[in-house]
Amino acid sequence: MEKSARSKFNANFSTEKYQQFLQLLNKDLPADVAFRVAETPIFLTTEFKEKLLAAGNNILQTILQPGFKELTERAIPQKWKVANENDHPHFIALDFGVCKDEAGNIVPKLIELQGFPSLYGFQVKLGDTYSQAYDIADDWTIYFNNLGKQDYTDLLRETILGPYQPHEVVLMDVNALEQKTSVDFYITQQYLGIPIVSLGDIKQKGNQLFYEANGEDKLIKRIYNRLIFDEIETEGTPFDGYVDLRQTLDVEWVTHPNWFYRISKFTMPYLKGDAIPKTFFLHELAAIPADLENYVLKPLFSFAGQGVIIDVTATDVESIKDPENWILQEKVHYKPVVEAPDGGVKAEIRLLYLWPDGDDEPTLAINLARLSRGKMIGVRYNKDFDWVGGTTAFFPK
């Protein structure tokens, strides 16, 4: 972490400034941001940024290799498999914990990866607000590959809209405006002009989909998908009460739902490199490691940390009834590298890639970061703490 920028920030920080920052962040939004936003951004050194880039590039080589689809076919639950899958994901997110290696060097370690969109709109506003509220110098940026704000939003537009007009593309989630991430939906709508629809708002006529606007049914040509299908899991039939989106429909996906499963915890055992924790499919584990305290047990088909067993015992491993759907992953020990006024805070940095149709490979564009004092990064593990929550990382241009 860049020490001089951190020292300057902390010296000028006050609770009053943080409250002013939050007021500025929530200004002009339909509702206040529904998740905790941290008091501070992260300031990375160029050296650590380069380590992140190298780790990300190494992981992309696996995703870009011929045969990746065949390798990950088992990752897609049959009941959630959707027709008309395209050739590549439009979004890739790589989560890295900030850790220390055996030699004492600060290094990134992969936590998880997603073939699914993240807060691509909100992070722009968040970076702008940190810069304005705390007077961060112009020679710091949150964008990669020499992108500026306009370059980035142009790339986001190209990725999501493609050849279509804004009214032909919908941002869709199950109950879109009730999601904690709805602030990102609203900001994305501001940038791109696309409508926000809930799953229940979609109508089907033949093999085409429609939404209603101004009393008229509007044809949907492309869905910017923010729906995680697990969220509509019921005891009945999948998509019970909704249009069954698994059908062969005359619609494009950004990104196609199958990529949520292909690029996920399922990919971890296939990855190699210094930034990759040792990971095994549980059903392929030859023997339970003697140092089991150094591993976590994760279900493949869950999200937001649900079902993860942190303090694993041999009994936990042996009692899993569907070991093909679990991984055993080496624990990643976060280093509290971000100096708060009352001590160190752990950090995680998410690299966010955009891959519009027609490009040969994804472009690393922006980042998201999270600060934590709890046992895990998520909100439920950081209640009643300060200097934790969602943030972004700045680094020298």
BAPA-398706 format. One record per residue: residue in one letter; z negated, y negated, x negated of N, C-alpha, C in turn. Coordinates in steps of 0.1 Angstrom, whole numbers, plus 2048, in hexadecimal, padded with zeros to 3 digits. Layout:
% residues N
AZYXZYXZYX/...
This chain:
% residues 397
M80080C7F88008008008007F47F7/E8067E97FC8087DD7F47FB7D57F5/K7F47D47E97E67CF7E97E67C07EB/S7EF7B87E67EE7AA7E77F07A57F5/A7FA7AB7FC7FC7A880A7F07AC813/R7EA7B78107DF7BC8177D37B2815/S7D17AE8097C57A58067C779880D/K7D379380D7D67868147D4787823/F7D97928287D87948377C979583B/N7C179D8347B379F8377AB792836/A7AF78A82B7A777E8297AA774834/N7B577483A7B976B8457B6770853/F7B277D8547B07838617A477E868/S7A577E87579977B87E79C78288B/T79178489279278A8A079A7818A9/E7987748A779F76A8AF7AE76B8AD/K7B276D8A07C076E89E7C677B8A4/Y7BE7868A47C37928AA7C57908B9/Q7BB78A8C07BD7878CE7C977E8D1/Q7CB7758C87D776C8CA7E47758C8/F7E377E8BE7EF7878BC7F178F8C9/L7E77958CF7E979D8DB7EE7948E6/Q7E97888E87EE77F8F27FD77D8F0/L80177A8E480F7788E18187858E3/L8127908E081979D8E281C79F8F1/N81179D8F981279F90781A79490F/K81C78990982377E910831782914/D83477F92184178192784379092A/L83979992883B7A792C8367A893B/P83B7B29428367B39508287B8951/A8237BE9468157C39468117C4937/D8047C39357FF7C49278037D2921/V8057D29148087DF90D7FD7E9910/A8007F59157F77FF91A7F080790F/F7F38069037ED80D8F87E88048EE/R7DE8088E67D88008DC7E27FC8D1/V7E37EF8CE7EB7EA8C27E17E68B8/A7E37EA8AB7DA7E88A17D97D989D/E7CE7D58967CC7C88927D67C4887/T7DB7CD8807E37CA8747F07D3873/P7FA7CD86D8057D68688017DD85B/I80A7E58568087EC8498127E5840/F80E7E38338167DD8298197E781E/L8267EC81E8297F781482F7F1807/T82C7F77FD8337F47F08427F97F1/T84A7F47E98587F97E88588077E3/E84F80A7DA84E8187D584B8227E0/F84181F7E883E8297F38498297FD/K84F81E80085B81E809866828804/E8688277F78728307F186E83F7F2/K8618427F285D84F7F485F854802/L85D84B80B86084E81986F85181B/L87784881588684A81788A857811/A88585B8058898687FF884874808/A87887380D87387E81687C87F822/G87F874828888874834895879831/N89B8758268A987A8238A9889820/N89E88E81A89D89D81889C8A5825/I89589F82F8948A683C8A18A6843/L8A889A8428B58998498BF8A4844/Q8BE8A88378C78B28328C78BF83A/T8BB8C283F8B98CE8478BF8CC855/I8BD8C085B8C28BE8688D18BD868/L8D78B885D8E58B585C8ED8C2857/Q8E68CC8538ED8D884E8F58DF859/P9008E58559078EE85E8FE8F9863/G8FF8FC8708F79078758EA90387A/F8E68F687A8D98F287E8D78F588D/K8E18F48958E08F88A38DD9068A5/E8E390F89E8E191D89F8D292089A/L8CE9198908C191B88A8B6918894/T8B890E89D8AE9098A68B190D8B4/E8B99168B78BC9198C58B091E8CC/R8A89268C589B92B8CC8919208CF/A8939158C988A90A8CC88A9058DA/I8959078E18979018EE89290B8F9/P88790790088391090B88E912915/Q89091E91989B92192289B91992F/K88F91793488D910941890901940/W8918FC9338938ED9318A18EB92B/K8A98F59298B68F49228BF8EC92B/V8C68E29258CE8D992D8DD8DB928/A8E68DA9318F48DC92E8FA8CF927/N9068D192290E8C691C9078C090F/E9018C99078FB8C48FB9058BE8F1/N9028B38EB90B8AD8E19098B28D3/D9108AC8C99108B28BC9048AD8B3/H8FE8A28B78F389D8AF8E98958B7/P8DD8938B28D388B8B98D787C8B7/H8D48738C08D68658BE8C985E8B8/F8BE8658B98B18608B38AA86B8AB/I8A58678A089C870898890868894/A88486E896878868892870872888/L86C86D87D86587587385786E870/D84D87687383F871872839875864/F83586C85C82F86F84F82186984F/G81787284B80A86D84880A867839/V80285D83780085882A7F485F823/C7F88678187EE8708127ED86E803/K7E68777FD7E48777EF7E88857E9/D7F08867DF7F48937D97E98977CF/E7EB8A37C97E18A87C07DF8A07B4/A7E98987B07E888F7A57E28817A8/G7DF8807B57D98737B97E28687BE/N7EF86C7BE7FA8627C37FA8617D2/I7FC8557D77FE8537E680C8587E9/V80D8617F381A8677F681B869805/P82786A80B82986D81982987C81B/K82388182682488F82A82888F839/L83289883B83789984982D89F852/I82B89885E82289D86882A8A4873/E83489D87883D8A288384A89B882/L8548A188A86189A88B86689C899/Q86E89389E8738938AC88288F8AC/G8898978B58978938B889688C8C6/F88F8808C688C87A8D388986B8D0/P88D8628D988A8548D687B8508D6/S8788468CE86B8418CE86B8328D3/L86282A8CE86181C8D386B8138CB/Y8788168CD88280F8C68848008CA/G8807FD8D68807EF8DB8737E88D7/F8687EE8DA85B7E88D98587E48CA/Q85C7ED8C18597EA8B385F7DD8AE/V86A7D98B38707CC8B08677C18B4/K8637C18C08597B78C584C7B78BD/L8477C38BA83B7C48B383C7BE8A5/G8477C189E8497BB89184A7AC892/D8517A789B85379889D8457928A0/T83D7998A88307938AC8277938A0/Y82679D89881E79D88C822792883/S82F79188183478687883077887D/Q83277688A82F76988F82076688F/A81877089480976D89680276C889/Y80677487F7FF77487280776D867/D81276786A81A75F86081E768854/I82477485782977D84D836777847/A83777783A84277083384F777836/D85A77083686777483986D77F830/D86778082486C78A81A86679881D/W85F79A82885A7A782D8627AB839/T8657B883B86D7BD8468687CA84B/I86C7CD8588687DA85E8757E385F/Y8817DD85A88E7E485C8927EA84F/F8997F585089F7FC8448AE7F9843/N8B37FD8388C27FC8358C77EE837/N8BF7E48328C47D68338C77D1840/L8C17D784B8C47D38588BB7C785B/G8C07BD8638B77B38698B57B6877/K8AF7AD87E8AC7AF88C8B97B1894/Q8C27A88928CF7A889A8D77B5896/D8D77B88898DE7C58858D87D188C/Y8CB7D188D8C47DC8938C67DD8A1/T8C57D28A98C77D38B78D67D68BA/D8DF7D28B28ED7D68B38EF7E58B2/L8E87EB8A88E97F98A68E28018B1/L8D77FB8B68D08018C28DA8018CE/R8E07F68D08EA7F58DB8F57FF8DA/E8FB8008CE9068098CB9018188CE/T8F581B8CA8F08298CC8EE82C8DA/I8E78238E28E48268F08EF8248F9/L8F68198F890181690290E81E8FE/G91181F8F191E8258EE92981D8F4/P9338238FA93E81C90093C81690E/Y93081891392D814921927806923/Q92880292F9227F59339137F8937/P90B7ED9358FD7EF9388F97F6945/H9017F29508FD7F795D90180695F/E90980B95590D81995590382294E/V8F981D9478F082493F8E2821945/V8DA82C9478CC82A94C8C282F942/L8B78289418AB82D93A8A3835944/M8A184294189B84A94B88E851946/D88385194E87785994C87285D959/V86886695986486C96685F86296F/N85585A96C85084E97385184396A/A85C83D96785F83595C85582995B/L85382296584B81696483C819964/E83882596582A82996482682F957/Q83083094E82D83694182682B938/K81E83092F81782792582182091C/T82D82691B83782191284181891A/S83E81592684780D92F84A7FF929/V8417FA9208447ED9198507EF911/D8527FA90B85E7FD90386B7FD90C/F8698039188748049218797F5925/Y86F7ED9288717DF92C8787D7921/I8747D991587A7D190A8887D6907/T88A7E49088977E99068A17E4911/Q89C7E391D8A47DD9288A77CF925/Q89E7C791F8A17B991C8AC7B9911/Y8AC7C19078B67C18FD8C47C6902/L8C47D090A8D07D790D8D57D591C/G8CC7D09248D17CE9328D27DA93B/I8CC7E69368CE7F293E8C37F3948/P8C67FA9538BB7FC95D8B1807959/I8A580595E89A80F95C899817969/V89A82496889982D97488F838972/S88983C97C88084897C889854980/L88486097C88C86C97F88E86D98E/G88486A99688686B9A48908619AA/D8948579A389E84D9A88AC8529A7/I8AE85D99F8BC86299C8C186A9A8/K8CD8679AC8D386F9B78DF8779B1/Q8E38829B88EE88A9B38F988A9BE/K9058889BB91188A9C491B8929BC/G91D89F9C09258A79B891F8AA9AB/N9278A79A09218A999391E89B98C/Q91E89199491B88398F90D87F994/L90787598C8FA87098E8FB861991/F8F285C99A8F284F99E8E384999F/Y8E283C99E8D68359A18D982A9AA/E8CF8259B18D181A9BB8CE80C9B5/A8D78039B78D57F59B38DB7EC9BD/N8D37E29C28D87D99CC8DE7E09D8/G8D87EB9DC8DC7F29E88E97FA9E6/E8EE7FB9DA8F98039D78F680E9CD/D8FD81A9CE8FC8259C59058229B8/K8FF8219AD90681F9A090782B998/L91382E99391683A98B90F83997E/I90984497A90284596D90C84D964/K91084695991984D94F911852943/R90684C9408FE8509358EF84E938/I8E68589348D88579358D1855928/Y8CA84A9268C184891B8B484F91F/N8B385B91A8A886491E89B862918/R89185E92088385D91B87A867921/L88087092887887B92F876887926/I86988A92586589791E8638A1929/F86B8AB92A86C8B493585E8BA938/D8568BD92E8498C29308408BA93A/E8438AD93B83C8A494483E8A7952/I8498AE95684B8B29648498C1966/E8428C795D83E8D595F8368D796B/T83A8E09748338E39808328F2981/E82A8F698B82890598D83590A995/G83C90199A8489059A1855906998/T86090399E86D90399786E8F698F/P8738F79828758EB97A87F8E2982/F87B8D59818838CA9888818CB997/D8778D299C8748D39AA8728C59B0/G87B8C29BA87A8B59C08828AA9B9/Y8888AD9AE8918A49A789F8AA9A5/V8A88A19A28B68A699E8B48AF991/D8BA8BB9918B98C49868C28BF97B/L8BC8B99718C48B39668C98BE95C/R8C68CA95E8CB8D59558D98D9958/Q8DE8D59648EB8D99688F68D395F/T9028D896190E8D395B9128C6963/L90F8BB95E9118AE96691A8A595E/D92189C96592A89395F92288795A/V91A88995091287E94A90F88193B/E90E87793390A8789258FC875923/W8F687B9198E88799168E6872908/V8DC8699088D88638FC8C98648FB/T8C386C8F38C98778ED8C88848F6/H8D088E8F48D08998FC8C28A08FC/P8BD8A49078AF8AA9078AD8B68FE/N8B78BE8FC8B58C98F38B18C68E5/W8B48B98E08B18B58D38A28B38D1/F89B8B08DD88C8AF8DC8868BB8D7/Y88C8C78DA8868D48D688C8D88C8/R8988D58C689E8D98B98978D28AD/I8968C58AE88F8BD8A38818BB8A8/S8788C38A386A8C38A88628CC89F/K8568CF8A384E8D889B8558E5897/F85E8E98A08668F589D86E8F4890/T8728E888C87A8E68808718E8873/M8648E687485C8E486885C8F085F/P85C8FD86485D90885A86A909852/Y87490285688190284F8828F7844/L8788EE8448798E383B8728E682E/K8778E08238718E28168708D580F/G8678D48058668C77FD8588C37FC/D8558BA7F38488B57F08418AF7FC/A8498A98058438A28108418AB81C/I8448B881B8438C18268378CA824/P82D8CA82E8228D482D8278E2830/K8218EC8298258FA82C8238FD83B/T82D90384182D90584F834913852/F82D91B85A83292885D83392A86C/F83D93187183D93687F83294187F/L82994088981E94988982295888A/H82D95B89183196989283796E885/E83A96587C84096986F836969864/L82996686781F96585D81B973858/A81D97684B81A98384680B986846/A80397C8427F497E8427EE970845/I7E297084B7DB96484D7D695E840/P7D995283D7D594C8307C694C82E/A7C294F8227B394F81F7AD942821/D7B593781E7B09298207B492382D/L7B192A8387B59268457B0919849/E7A591584379F9078467A98FC842/N7B38FF83A7BD8F58367C98F583E/Y7C98FB84A7D48FC8537D08F8861/V7DB8F48697D98F18777E38FA87F/L7DF8FD88B7E79068947ED8FD89F/K7FA8FE8A08018F58A980A8FD8B3/P8098FA8C08139008C98218F98C7/L82B9008C88398FA8C683C8F18D2/F8398F58DE83E8EE8E98338E68F0/S82E8DC8E98258D28EF8278C58E8/F8218BA8ED8238AD8E68168A58E7/A81689A8DF80B8918DE7FE8998D9/G8008A38D17F48A98CB7ED8B38D4/Q7F38B68E07EC8BF8E97EC8CD8E4/G7E18D48E57E18E28E17DF8E58D3/V7DE8DB8CA7DD8DD8BC7CF8E28B9/I7CD8EC8B17C08F18AC7BE8EC89E/I7B58E489C7B38DE88F7AA8E6885/D79F8EB88A7968F3882799902886/V7A390887F7A89158837A092087D/T79E92A8857979368817A1942882/A79E94D87B7A695987C7A795E88A/T79C95C89279C9608A07A69588A8/D7A794B8A57B19438AC7BF9488A9/V7C294B89D7CF9508997D295E8A1/E7C89678A07CA9748A57CB9748B5/S7C596A8BB7C596A8CA7D19638D0/I7DA95E8C87E69588CE7EF9638D3/K7F29628E07FA96C8E780996B8E5/D80E95F8E281C95C8E081E9568D2/P81C95D8C781C9578BA82A9518B6/E8349568BC8429508BA8439428BE/N83993D8C683992F8CB82F9278C5/W82A92B8B98209238B18249228A3/I81F91889C82091788E812915887/L81191A87B80591787380990E868/Q8039028688088F785F7FD8F3856/E8008F18497F68EC8407F18DE844/K7E48DC8437DE8D08477E38C483E/V7E58B98447E98AD83D7DD8A483D/H7D88A18317CC89982F7D088A82D/Y7CE8828377D18748367C886D82D/K7CD8648257C685B81C7C384E823/P7B78498247B583C82B7B9831822/V7C682E8237CC8248197CC81681E/V7CB81482B7CB8068307BD800830/E7BB7F68297AE7F08287AB7E7833/A7A17EB83C79C7E38467907DB841/P78B7D184877F7CA8437737D3841/D7737DF8487677E884776B7F5841/G7757F6839779803832787807835/G78B81383079881883179C81E83E/V7A981D8417AE82284E7BA82B84A/K7BB8368517C684084F7D383A856/A7DF83E8507EB8398557F6844857/E7FE84286180A84B863816842865/I82184585F82D83D860839845866/R83F84087084A847876857841873/L86084886C86D843869876845875/L87D83B87A88583C88689483A883/Y89C8448868AA8448838B2842890/L8BE83C88E8C783B8998D4841895/W8DB84889E8E785089B8F184E8A6/P8F88438A69028418B190E84B8AF/D91484D8BB9208568BA92B8508B1/G9318588A993B8548A0937852892/D92985189092485088292285E87C/D92485F87092386D869915871868/E90C8688678FE86C8658F586186B/P8E886486D8DF8598728DC84E869/T8D884386E8D48378668C5835868/L8BE83585D8AF83185D8AF822861/A8A881E86C8A981187189C809871/I89280F87688580787887A811877/N86D80D878862816877858813882/L84F81C88484381B88C838821884/A82C81B88582082087D814820886/R80B8288827FE82A88A7F282A880/L7E78248847DB82487C7D182C883/S7C883387B7BE83C8817B283D879/R7A783E88079A84287A79584F87F/G79B85588979786188F79C86E888/K79987988E79D8868887AC888888/M7B28828927C18828937C6874896/I7D38738967D88658987D88608A6/G7D98698B07DB8658BE7D085C8C4/V7D48568CF7CA84C8D57BD8538D9/R7BE8608DE7B28668E37A88698D8/Y7AD8688CB7A486B8C079F85E8B9/N7A38528BF79F8458B979983C8C2/K7928418CD78C8388D67808318CF/D77E8258D377281D8CF7738198C0/F77F81B8BA7808168AC7898098AC/D7878008A27917F58A07997F8894/W7A37EF8927AD7F18877B37FF888/V7B68038947BE80F8977C880C8A1/G7D28158A37DC8148AD7EA8128A8/G7F380F8B180180D8AD8038018A5/T80C80289C80F7F689381D7F988D/T8207F188282D7F387B82B7F186D/A8347F58648337F485683D7E9851/F8387E084A8417D68438427DA834/F84D7D782E8507D98208597CE81B/P8597CC80E8617C18088707C480B/K8777B980E8867BA81088D7BD803/
